[in-house]
Amino acid sequence: MIELSFSKLLLLAVIALVVLGPEKLPKAARMAGAMLRRLRLGWESVRSEVERELEIEEIRRTAKEAAERADALRKAADAQVQSAQASVNETAAEVAQTGDPTVPETARESRDGDA
């Protein structure tokens, strides 16, 4: 950025006074101040817009990561359900083959122990 020391500002003021004269200098200074103010406000607007876009991008990235984790959990749960369903189907097939719908000993002991 441009460094403006006191001596440089004083030199600019003297040059402006000589070029513009004492009648036009106050009006030119007000105009320059207004232009600087608009420039600063525009810069702040751009900066805040960039920050907002960065925040939106961070939110999108977080949402994508959360969706990926949720998908992984859903797949793991589906695998567990399929495993349990296969176990139930296997037991049902054994019962159908043997024709004996009795409860296995380990399950009966567990049930009697809870009572």
Secondary structure, DSSP 8 states (H G I E B T S, - for coil): -----HHHHHHHHHHHHHHHHHHHHHHHHHHHHHHHHHHHHHHHHHHHHHHHHHHHHHHHHHHHHHHHHHHHHHHHHHHHHHHHHHHHHHHHHHHHHH------HHHHHHHHHH-
